[in-house]
Every structure is written in structure tokens, then in C-alpha cells.
């Protein structure tokens, strides 16, 4: 075993994750070599700033001018892309590596969400591996679980908490009774949220990950453009308090479900029963649930981001490469992919939570009920806080299962009522867990 040649790694991007990968490979070198069957060594790197202290020993590595230059080196056996972004240097370098027949390991969910199908075809055509365990829920080995451990199953649904920033914000809002903007500012100070948090709080990051999970679980092409995406900016402390009273917690979920009509892919806030397993996943933790015909329901929980968890996932892919282990990029060969029709959000069927701010006056509840009745939307429960004639009061209702399109029509009518003082706040209630 000791005579086997090392797997020589080139890393593009030496930020928190890149430095974390170097650190793990150096710190656990002996254990990793034993598990991989040979040493794994970083021989070359590319990053914009060569002078910054990253807390790891880079004295023996060669610096390449660009990420693409790194892919052309003869002393590199595998290219690790940790730059990020769906376009630019990251895409250019990954495509160059695959075109040259060089295996690629990446943590770049945006790149895979936008170009995964094309990159998978390139990798298969050249007979090399495109590995991405770190791209989804870094500390949870969910890609391996879906693609290998649960490969015997037909999946009906894969869903989960896919963004730790949003989960942290929603957790603190519930625990402390504070509004979104206040908790977001704290999350930014603590480093849990970026200075520009748009990708996280608008649900885009979770949608990137969901599209990848769906491709792996259902053997289809990555279809990020078919994901319905809503974020958490509109969730208020008032909604979280009402959810608790009704027996729910609010989580931002990514859900991919196979229905008779095709594949639903959606990211949005959900009311989940307070006694469900996923409701207990708090703070920056992620969770992924897979429902298979043979295994039933499997749930995986762990840290979804950060240097350690993401580096752990990158190195696990490198160990597979060192062993010579390879599987099709998205579970099945390109020719065996399933073309699944995409189900639009207005075809969704489920239950809903609705909060209305209402000018308390005679007949308003009857008008709301009439709008729902006319669209065949059945109410399950209603909460109205006392009577304050002439003042604005919250009215909360939940519905039985109904069609999204009907719900939207009813809400449009309700929003047009003179007594409704602001747009209705709507959160979907998670179907059976």
C-alpha cells in the first residue's frame, strides 16, 4: 500500500473551504492514506491572494496563475474547484478539466444547478468523475446516501432544511419573539449570513441544492429553472407565534416530490407539525429526508456549511477517487435519465395558513368566508383576537387541502375587500410527514 503513488490534487480557491480542505488533508494524512489506499497530497493551488495567512502550510505547493492553468498541469491528478459562482473562472476551469479528461471535485452548487446536465455529459464522454458531495448540506453525506446507500429505492419525495442561515433566523425569531430584520442583522454580525444575504433569505441557495438532490434522487436532469422559489423575508414574528399556537413551526423547506403529473420542485416557508422530527432541527443545522419504497423514511441531520463540514465532504470525494471508485454523476448514465414533466406551483394541492389584517367591522368575516366558499376552499380553523370595532386586528385561518390555483383566486378576492388593510400573508402547511 505504501508503494502506491499519491493522488495529486490541485485546488482552485483558498477561502474558508479551500484552506479547510488543505488542513484536513494535512492533519489527518495518515488516516486518510489508510482509508484511501494511498496518500492524497495537495501539489498545486490557485488563488487571488498568495500572501494571506490561511492557517495551513502551503510552503511545498506550486502556485498556478489561474484556475484554468491548474487544470493543464501534468502533475495534477484531480482538480478541486472551490471558487464558487455559476459562471466565470469556476465554470471555465471545470469545463477545461473535464475536456482534458481530468476528474473534478466541486462544492459549487450554483454551477451544478445551472450547468449540471451539461457537465455530467462532458464527464461521462471523457470517462471521468464529477463529484460534488460538498455541494449539498456539506456535513451530511446525502449525495452518497441517495446515490449509493439507498440506490435500491424508488423515491417518492426528497425534502429538507437546506439553508442554515434561514434556519438560524427562523429559530431565533421563534425563541426570542423578534422580527426578521433584527435577527438577520445579528446573523450577519455572527458570520452566519453574508453582507448581501439575498441568495440565502430569498431561497435561491436552497433551490440550487434542491435541484441537485432531485436529479440524484429521480435520475433526471438538473432543472433549477423549474424550481418554484420563495424566501423568508415576509415571515414575521406574529406568524411564528400563531404557528406555535396552532401546533406548528415555520421552516424554509426544499421539496421535490414525484406525483402522477410529474416532478414538483419548490422552495418556500412551510408550517410543519411541532412534534415532527424536522421541526426539532434548529439553528444552523440542515436536515434531508428521503422517502423510498423499500426503506421508508430516512432523515439525515448535520451542519450544512462551514470549513469543517464542507472540507470533510470534499475529502470524502477525493478518497473515493483515490480508491478508483466511481458512479454516474446523477445516479444513472446520461442515456438512462428519466425525462420527468415539471409540475407548476399552481398545480400543487395542499393546506394553507393565511393571516389577514382586517378593519374590524360588521360583515367582514362573512365576506372572507364567501370568497373561500366560492373557490371551494374549506376552512379548518380560524383565530380572531377579540373585537375592536373600527380598529385593525389580525385574523388567522387554516384550510383543508385545496388546489393552489383556487387558493390564489380566493386570496385575490379577499385582498380586494375594503376591510383588508395589507396583502394576505400565506404559508403552505407541509403535507403528511
C-alpha positions as CSV (number, residue, x, y, z in Angstrom):
1,X,0.0,0.0,0.0
2,X,2.8,2.4,0.9
3,X,4.4,1.9,-2.6
4,X,1.3,3.3,-4.3
5,X,1.6,6.7,-5.9
6,X,-0.1,9.6,-4.1
7,X,-3.2,11.1,-5.6
8,X,-2.0,14.6,-6.6
9,X,-4.6,17.3,-6.0
10,X,-4.8,20.8,-7.5
11,X,-7.1,23.2,-5.6
12,X,-8.6,26.4,-7.1
13,X,-9.9,28.7,-4.4
14,X,-8.3,29.0,-0.9
15,X,-11.0,30.7,1.0
16,X,-12.5,29.2,4.2
17,X,-13.4,25.9,2.5
18,X,-10.2,25.6,0.4
19,X,-8.0,26.2,3.4
20,X,-10.2,23.7,5.3
21,X,-9.6,21.0,2.7
22,X,-5.8,21.6,2.9
23,X,-6.0,21.5,6.7
24,X,-7.9,18.2,6.8
25,X,-5.6,16.5,4.3
26,X,-2.5,17.6,6.3
27,X,-3.9,17.0,9.8
28,X,-5.4,13.5,9.0
29,X,-2.9,12.5,6.4
30,X,-2.1,9.1,7.9
31,X,-5.7,8.1,8.5
32,X,-6.8,9.3,5.0
33,X,-4.0,7.4,3.3
34,X,-5.0,4.2,5.1
35,X,-8.7,4.6,4.1
36,X,-7.9,5.7,0.5
37,X,-5.2,3.0,-0.1
38,X,-2.6,5.7,-0.9
39,X,-1.6,9.2,0.2
40,X,-3.6,12.2,-1.0
41,X,-1.4,15.3,-1.4
42,X,-2.1,18.9,-2.5
43,X,0.6,19.7,-5.1
44,X,-0.7,22.9,-6.7
45,X,-3.1,25.7,-5.9
46,X,-4.6,28.8,-7.4
47,X,-6.0,31.8,-5.5
48,X,-6.0,35.6,-6.0
49,X,-4.0,36.4,-2.9
50,X,-0.8,34.5,-2.3
51,X,0.3,36.4,0.7
52,X,-2.6,35.9,3.1
53,X,-2.1,33.6,6.1
54,X,-4.6,30.8,5.8
55,X,-3.5,28.9,8.8
56,X,-2.2,25.9,6.8
57,X,1.2,25.0,5.4
58,X,1.5,25.9,1.7
59,X,5.3,26.0,1.6
60,X,5.5,22.9,-0.6
61,X,2.8,23.6,-3.1
62,X,3.1,25.2,-6.5
63,X,1.1,28.3,-7.3
64,X,-0.7,28.4,-10.7
65,X,-1.6,31.8,-12.2
66,X,-5.2,30.9,-12.8
67,X,-7.7,28.1,-12.0
68,X,-7.7,27.1,-15.7
69,X,-3.9,26.9,-15.7
70,X,-4.2,24.5,-12.8
71,X,-6.2,22.1,-14.9
72,X,-3.5,21.9,-17.5
73,X,-0.7,20.8,-15.2
74,X,0.7,17.3,-15.7
75,X,1.4,16.9,-12.0
76,X,-2.3,17.2,-11.1
77,X,-4.5,14.0,-11.0
78,X,-7.7,15.7,-9.8
79,X,-8.9,19.2,-10.0
80,X,-10.8,20.6,-6.9
81,X,-12.9,23.7,-7.7
82,X,-13.8,25.8,-4.6
83,X,-14.1,29.2,-6.3
84,X,-17.9,29.4,-6.4
85,X,-20.3,31.0,-8.9
86,X,-22.2,29.6,-11.8
87,X,-20.1,31.4,-14.5
88,X,-16.7,32.9,-14.9
89,X,-13.5,31.2,-13.8
90,X,-15.2,28.4,-12.0
91,X,-17.2,27.2,-15.0
92,X,-14.3,27.8,-17.4
93,X,-11.9,25.8,-15.2
94,X,-14.3,22.9,-14.6
95,X,-15.1,22.6,-18.3
96,X,-11.3,22.7,-19.1
97,X,-10.6,20.0,-16.6
98,X,-13.3,17.7,-17.9
99,X,-12.4,18.4,-21.6
100,X,-8.8,17.2,-20.7
101,X,-10.1,14.1,-19.0
102,X,-9.3,15.3,-15.5
103,X,-11.6,14.2,-12.6
104,X,-13.3,17.1,-10.8
105,X,-14.4,17.6,-7.2
106,X,-16.5,20.7,-6.6
107,X,-18.5,22.3,-3.8
108,X,-20.2,24.6,-6.2
109,X,-24.0,24.2,-6.1
110,X,-24.7,27.2,-8.3
111,X,-22.5,25.8,-11.1
112,X,-24.2,22.4,-10.9
113,X,-27.7,23.8,-10.6
114,X,-27.2,25.8,-13.8
115,X,-24.9,23.6,-15.8
116,X,-25.0,20.2,-14.1
117,X,-26.6,18.3,-17.0
118,X,-24.0,19.6,-19.5
119,X,-21.1,18.9,-17.1
120,X,-22.4,15.4,-16.4
121,X,-22.4,14.7,-20.2
122,X,-18.9,16.0,-20.5
123,X,-17.6,13.9,-17.6
124,X,-19.3,10.7,-19.0
125,X,-18.0,11.3,-22.5
126,X,-14.4,11.5,-21.2
127,X,-14.9,8.7,-18.7
128,X,-14.0,10.7,-15.6
129,X,-15.7,11.5,-12.3
130,X,-17.5,14.7,-11.5
131,X,-18.0,14.6,-7.7
132,X,-19.9,17.1,-5.6
133,X,-20.8,15.7,-2.1
134,X,-19.9,19.1,-0.7
135,X,-22.4,21.0,-2.9
136,X,-25.4,20.0,-0.8
137,X,-25.6,20.0,3.0
138,X,-21.9,19.8,3.4
139,X,-21.7,17.9,6.7
140,X,-24.4,15.4,5.7
141,X,-23.3,12.7,3.2
142,X,-26.7,13.0,1.4
143,X,-25.4,12.5,-2.2
144,X,-23.7,9.2,-1.2
145,X,-26.8,8.1,0.7
146,X,-29.2,8.7,-2.2
147,X,-26.9,7.5,-4.9
148,X,-25.3,4.6,-3.2
149,X,-26.8,3.6,0.2
150,X,-30.4,3.9,-0.9
151,X,-29.8,3.0,-4.6
152,X,-32.3,0.1,-4.4
153,X,-35.2,2.5,-3.8
154,X,-37.8,4.3,-5.9
155,X,-38.1,7.7,-4.2
156,X,-41.4,9.4,-3.9
157,X,-40.2,12.5,-2.1
158,X,-36.9,14.2,-1.0
159,X,-37.2,17.3,1.1
160,X,-35.4,19.2,3.9
161,X,-33.9,22.2,5.5
162,X,-31.2,23.1,3.0
163,X,-30.1,26.5,4.2
164,X,-28.6,27.0,7.7
165,X,-28.8,30.8,7.6
166,X,-32.6,30.8,7.1
167,X,-33.0,28.0,9.8
168,X,-31.0,30.1,12.2
169,X,-33.0,33.2,11.6
170,X,-36.4,31.4,11.9
171,X,-35.1,29.6,15.1
172,X,-34.1,32.9,16.8
173,X,-37.3,34.7,15.7
174,X,-39.3,31.9,17.4
175,X,-37.2,31.7,20.5
176,X,-36.8,35.5,21.1
177,X,-40.0,36.8,19.5
178,X,-38.0,39.2,17.3
179,X,-38.7,40.2,13.7
180,X,-36.8,39.1,10.6
181,X,-34.7,42.3,10.1
182,X,-33.4,42.3,13.6
183,X,-32.3,38.7,13.6
184,X,-30.8,39.0,10.2
185,X,-28.6,41.8,11.4
186,X,-27.4,39.6,14.3
187,X,-26.8,36.7,11.9
188,X,-24.6,38.9,9.7
189,X,-22.6,40.1,12.8
190,X,-22.0,36.4,13.8
191,X,-21.0,35.4,10.3
192,X,-24.0,33.2,9.7
193,X,-25.3,35.5,6.9
194,X,-23.4,37.3,4.2
195,X,-23.3,41.1,3.9
196,X,-25.6,40.6,0.9
197,X,-27.9,37.8,2.2
198,X,-30.1,37.6,-0.9
199,X,-29.2,34.1,-2.1
200,X,-29.9,32.7,1.4
201,X,-33.0,34.6,2.5
202,X,-34.7,34.6,-0.9
203,X,-34.4,30.8,-1.1
204,X,-32.1,30.7,-4.1
205,X,-29.3,28.8,-2.3
206,X,-31.8,26.2,-1.1
207,X,-33.2,26.0,-4.7
208,X,-29.8,25.3,-6.1
209,X,-29.4,22.4,-3.7
210,X,-32.9,21.1,-4.2
211,X,-32.4,20.9,-8.0
212,X,-29.3,18.8,-7.4
213,X,-31.0,16.5,-4.9
214,X,-33.9,16.0,-7.3
215,X,-31.6,15.0,-10.1
216,X,-29.8,12.4,-7.9
217,X,-33.0,11.0,-6.4
218,X,-35.1,10.8,-9.5
219,X,-32.4,10.1,-12.2
220,X,-33.4,13.2,-14.1
221,X,-31.5,16.3,-15.5
222,X,-30.9,19.1,-13.1
223,X,-33.7,21.6,-13.7
224,X,-33.1,24.7,-11.5
225,X,-35.3,26.8,-13.7
226,X,-38.3,24.6,-12.9
227,X,-38.0,25.2,-9.1
228,X,-40.6,27.4,-7.5
229,X,-38.7,29.7,-5.1
230,X,-39.9,31.8,-2.2
231,X,-37.8,33.2,0.7
232,X,-38.4,34.1,4.3
233,X,-38.5,37.9,4.2
234,X,-42.2,38.0,4.6
235,X,-42.3,35.7,7.6
236,X,-43.0,37.8,10.8
237,X,-42.8,37.1,14.5
238,X,-46.6,37.4,14.5
239,X,-46.8,34.4,12.1
240,X,-44.3,32.4,14.1
241,X,-46.4,33.0,17.3
242,X,-49.6,32.0,15.6
243,X,-47.9,28.9,14.1
244,X,-46.9,27.8,17.6
245,X,-50.5,28.3,18.9
246,X,-51.8,26.2,16.0
247,X,-49.2,23.4,16.8
248,X,-46.7,24.2,14.0
249,X,-43.2,25.7,13.5
250,X,-42.2,27.5,10.4
251,X,-39.2,26.2,8.4
252,X,-37.9,27.0,4.9
253,X,-38.1,23.7,3.1
254,X,-37.0,22.5,-0.3
255,X,-39.3,19.8,-1.5
256,X,-39.0,17.6,-4.6
257,X,-41.9,15.2,-5.0
258,X,-42.9,12.7,-7.7
259,X,-46.6,12.9,-8.4
260,X,-48.9,11.5,-11.1
261,X,-48.5,14.7,-13.0
262,X,-44.7,14.8,-12.8
263,X,-42.0,16.3,-10.6
264,X,-42.8,19.1,-8.2
265,X,-39.8,21.2,-7.1
266,X,-40.4,24.0,-4.7
267,X,-38.7,26.0,-2.0
268,X,-40.8,28.1,0.4
269,X,-41.6,28.5,4.1
270,X,-43.7,25.7,5.5
271,X,-45.7,25.1,8.6
272,X,-44.5,21.7,10.0
273,X,-46.1,20.0,12.9
274,X,-44.3,20.9,16.1
275,X,-43.9,17.2,17.1
276,X,-42.4,16.2,13.7
277,X,-38.7,15.3,13.6
278,X,-37.8,18.1,11.2
279,X,-39.4,20.7,13.5
280,X,-36.7,20.0,16.1
281,X,-33.8,20.8,13.7
282,X,-32.8,24.2,14.9
283,X,-30.2,26.9,14.4
284,X,-27.6,26.5,11.6
285,X,-28.3,22.7,11.1
286,X,-29.6,21.2,7.9
287,X,-31.8,18.1,7.5
288,X,-32.6,16.0,4.5
289,X,-35.5,13.5,4.4
290,X,-35.7,10.8,1.7
291,X,-38.8,8.7,1.2
292,X,-38.2,5.4,-0.6
293,X,-40.5,2.5,-1.4
294,X,-38.2,-0.1,0.3
295,X,-36.5,1.9,3.1
296,X,-39.5,4.1,4.1
297,X,-38.5,7.4,5.6
298,X,-34.8,8.2,6.3
299,X,-33.7,11.5,7.9
300,X,-30.2,12.9,8.0
301,X,-29.2,15.9,10.1
302,X,-25.9,17.8,10.3
303,X,-24.1,21.1,9.7
304,X,-24.6,22.2,6.2
305,X,-21.8,24.7,5.8
306,X,-18.5,25.9,7.2
307,X,-14.9,25.0,6.8
308,X,-15.0,21.7,8.6
309,X,-18.2,20.0,7.3
310,X,-17.6,21.1,3.7
311,X,-14.0,20.1,3.7
312,X,-15.0,16.7,5.1
313,X,-17.3,16.2,2.1
314,X,-14.6,17.3,-0.4
315,X,-12.1,14.9,1.1
316,X,-14.6,12.0,1.1
317,X,-14.8,12.5,-2.7
318,X,-11.1,12.5,-3.0
319,X,-10.8,9.3,-1.1
320,X,-13.3,7.7,-3.5
321,X,-11.1,8.8,-6.4
322,X,-8.0,7.5,-4.8
323,X,-9.7,4.1,-4.4
324,X,-10.8,4.2,-8.0
325,X,-14.5,4.2,-7.0
326,X,-16.8,5.9,-9.5
327,X,-20.6,6.1,-10.1
328,X,-22.6,8.1,-12.6
329,X,-22.8,11.8,-11.8
330,X,-26.5,11.9,-11.1
331,X,-27.1,8.3,-10.2
332,X,-27.7,6.9,-13.7
333,X,-25.8,7.2,-17.0
334,X,-26.9,10.1,-19.2
335,X,-28.7,7.8,-21.7
336,X,-30.8,6.3,-18.8
337,X,-32.0,9.7,-17.5
338,X,-35.7,10.0,-17.0
339,X,-37.5,12.9,-18.7
340,X,-40.0,14.0,-16.0
341,X,-42.6,16.6,-16.7
342,X,-42.3,19.6,-14.4
343,X,-45.4,20.4,-12.3
344,X,-46.0,24.1,-11.9
345,X,-46.8,25.5,-8.4
346,X,-50.4,26.4,-9.4
347,X,-51.0,22.6,-9.8
348,X,-49.9,22.0,-6.2
349,X,-52.5,20.7,-3.8
350,X,-52.2,21.2,-0.1
351,X,-53.4,23.1,3.0
352,X,-52.6,26.7,3.8
353,X,-52.2,29.2,6.7
354,X,-53.4,32.7,6.0
355,X,-53.0,35.8,8.1
356,X,-55.2,38.8,7.3
357,X,-55.0,42.3,8.8
358,X,-58.6,43.4,9.0
359,X,-60.5,46.5,9.8
360,X,-62.9,45.2,12.4
361,X,-66.4,45.9,11.1
362,X,-69.6,44.0,10.6
363,X,-69.7,41.5,7.7
364,X,-66.0,41.2,7.1
365,X,-65.7,37.6,8.3
366,X,-68.7,36.7,6.1
367,X,-67.1,38.3,3.1
368,X,-63.8,36.4,3.7
369,X,-65.7,33.1,4.1
370,X,-67.7,33.8,1.0
371,X,-64.6,34.3,-1.1
372,X,-63.2,31.0,0.1
373,X,-66.5,29.2,-0.4
374,X,-66.9,30.4,-3.9
375,X,-63.5,28.8,-4.8
376,X,-64.4,25.6,-2.9
377,X,-61.7,26.3,-0.3
378,X,-62.7,24.7,3.0
379,X,-61.6,26.4,6.3
380,X,-60.2,24.1,9.0
381,X,-59.7,26.7,11.8
382,X,-60.0,30.4,12.4
383,X,-58.4,32.6,15.1
384,X,-59.8,36.1,15.7
385,X,-58.4,38.1,18.6
386,X,-61.5,39.6,20.4
387,X,-63.4,42.5,19.0
388,X,-62.1,46.1,18.5
389,X,-64.7,47.8,16.3
390,X,-63.1,50.2,13.9
391,X,-59.5,49.0,14.6
392,X,-57.2,46.8,12.7
393,X,-57.0,43.2,14.0
394,X,-55.3,40.0,12.8
395,X,-57.5,37.2,11.6
396,X,-55.8,33.8,11.0
397,X,-57.3,30.9,9.3
398,X,-56.1,27.5,8.1
399,X,-57.6,25.5,5.3
400,X,-58.2,21.9,4.4
401,X,-56.3,20.5,1.4
402,X,-57.2,22.5,-1.8
403,X,-55.7,23.5,-5.1
404,X,-53.1,26.2,-5.2
405,X,-54.8,27.9,-8.2
406,X,-58.2,28.0,-6.3
407,X,-56.4,29.4,-3.2
408,X,-54.8,32.1,-5.2
409,X,-58.1,33.2,-6.7
410,X,-59.7,33.3,-3.3
411,X,-56.9,35.4,-1.9
412,X,-57.1,37.8,-4.8
413,X,-60.7,38.4,-4.0
414,X,-60.0,38.7,-0.3
415,X,-57.2,41.2,-0.9
416,X,-59.6,43.4,-2.8
417,X,-62.0,43.7,0.1
418,X,-62.2,47.2,1.5
419,X,-61.6,46.0,5.1
420,X,-58.3,44.2,4.2
421,X,-55.5,46.6,5.1
422,X,-52.5,44.8,3.8
423,X,-51.8,41.8,1.4
424,X,-52.6,38.4,2.9
425,X,-49.7,36.5,4.4
426,X,-49.8,32.9,3.2
427,X,-47.7,29.9,4.3
428,X,-48.2,26.4,3.0
429,X,-48.8,23.7,5.5
430,X,-46.5,20.7,5.0
431,X,-48.3,17.7,3.7
432,X,-48.0,14.5,5.8
433,X,-44.6,14.0,7.2
